[in-house]
């Protein structure tokens, strides 16, 4: 009777695919004469020897969160100089015209040490964000996978990655928002504050607790699409690399080879992340610098069209097509019809500093995944292989006899 319970349990609609402790080297092909009890004991012994904890256990989640702290905190702190120049290009494009010009002006005015402004809130804020982002991603991926069931979790795995990462980032941004606000003030407002200890009480005294969380909505706008792209693109890129590029299965690759694949997939994901999240990143930079502005006001002022004319100030850059066939300028003044202008959806306003952000985010994302996966390897955490179609689904599709 009891021997039939396990197969029935696997067929229930809440059973998750590939969310179990069956990894490279754990499942061995038994000898024909091997008894079921012997097979189970050997598998358990192999699992205990290979991994330090069970997949989905509290220890597993805690170590994943620790990996997130290291991957996000260290990498974001390492690129503080590039992030500082990028933020200044976004809030003062007339002064900081390019990456190299931005570095030159910053060093000339503040010295080499000026490039490290904002490192403390960056390290603290992004460490907290990494803890929630990677830790909760594992939680939600397992939770949503169990809810979908084995076959649906495979068929809808991209949606699973998107939903799990979006849920995790929602909480991660709440943890990040106060330090991100302080970082932007330190980096983009000369003379406001040079350290985190100076910035925090000054911000609280001027605007109260709202000073630390007024940027959380734009952070969600920036970080949730970014994180969804980061995780979903990474997962599917890893799957594609092992399927079409790597000449052997992952189980036959060394740990070093697997980490190289992780780095490449992370960089590819990072480029797409930068493009998707950059407009909201520009809004966050300007919003945290100014008092009394809303995200929508900043977005309209920056605009979606970057072409300037002699008659139109830079802020007159948000154009929409009118019913009469002309175009109307919505940014910075009364509506004005412009029949000779084309309809654009991108702007030097919200896209200023994109090249710097692609370099920064591409490198960051690749390093984050590399560090995170290295932590899993070091602590011998379960690392699920690229997903494969369940046998039950293969039978339904007639792919097996």
C-alpha positions, 0 to 999 in steps of 0.5 A: 500500500505504502509503495503506491503513495510516492508515485501518487504524490508526484502526480499531484498538481502542486508537485514542482519540476526540477525543484528537488535534490536530484543533481549531477552525480546524485542519481545513479543508475541502479544495478538490475538486481539492486533492491529498492531499499538499497537504491534509496539508501545509496541515493541518500548517502550520495546526496548527503556527501555532495550537498551541505543542506537540503534544497529549499531548507532554511539553511539553503535560503540563508546561504543564498541570501548571504550570496546575494549580500556579497554579489550585490554589495561588493560589485556595486561598491566596486563601480561607485566611480562609474555610478557617480559619473553616470548619475551626474550625467543624468542630473547635469548633462550640460556640465558632464557631457560624456563618461570621460568628461565626467571623470575629468571634471570630477577629478579636477573638482574633488580629486581622486577621492571624490570618485568614491563619494557615496560608497557607504550607502552603496555598500549598505543599500545594495547588500540589503537589496542583494539579501532580499533579491536572491534569497526571496527569488529562491523562495518564490521560485520554489513556491510558485513552482509547487503551485504550478506543478511539474508539467506547467512549471516546465512549460511556463518556466519563463513566466515562473522566473519573471514572477519569482524575480518580480516578487523578490525585487518588490521587497528588495527595493524597500530595503534599498530605497533609504540608502539609494536616496542618500547615495544620490544626494551625496553624489549629485549635490555638491556641498550637501554632504560628504558622508552617510553620517552627514546625509541621513540626519540632514535629509530627515530634518528637511523632509522627514521619513519621506526623504528616504522613501519618495524614490521607492516607486521609481525604484520599482519602475527601474528595478523590477523590470531590470530584475525580471530581465536579469533572472529570466534572461540569465536562466534561459541563456544558461539553458541555451548555452548548455544546449547549443554552445557547450559541447558537453552536458553540464554534469560533465563540466568542471566547476570552473567551466560551469562558472564561465558559462555563468559569467557569460550568461550574466553579461548577456542578461546585464546588457538587456537589463541596462536598456530596459531599466535606464529611463526609470534610473534617470528619473530616480537620479533626478528625483532624489536630487530635487525637493518637491518633484514627483516621478511623473513631473521628472519624466515629463521634464526629461521627455521621451524625445531628445531632438532640440530646435532653436525655438524649443527648449530642451524640456519641450521634448515630449511629443504626441501625435494629434488627431489632426495629423500634427504633433503636440509638445507637452513638456515645459509649456503650453501645447503647441502643434508641430506638423513637421516633427516626427514621433519619437519614443526615446530621448537624450533626456531619459537615455543620457548615460546609457552607454555608461550604464550598459558597461556598468550593469553588464559587468555588474550582472556578470560578476553578481551571478559569478559570485552568487554561483561561486558561493553556492559551489563553496558552501556545496548548495544544491544547484539545479541543472537546466530544466528538462521536459518531464517524462509525463509530458514527453508521453503526452506529446508522443515523444516517448513510447 
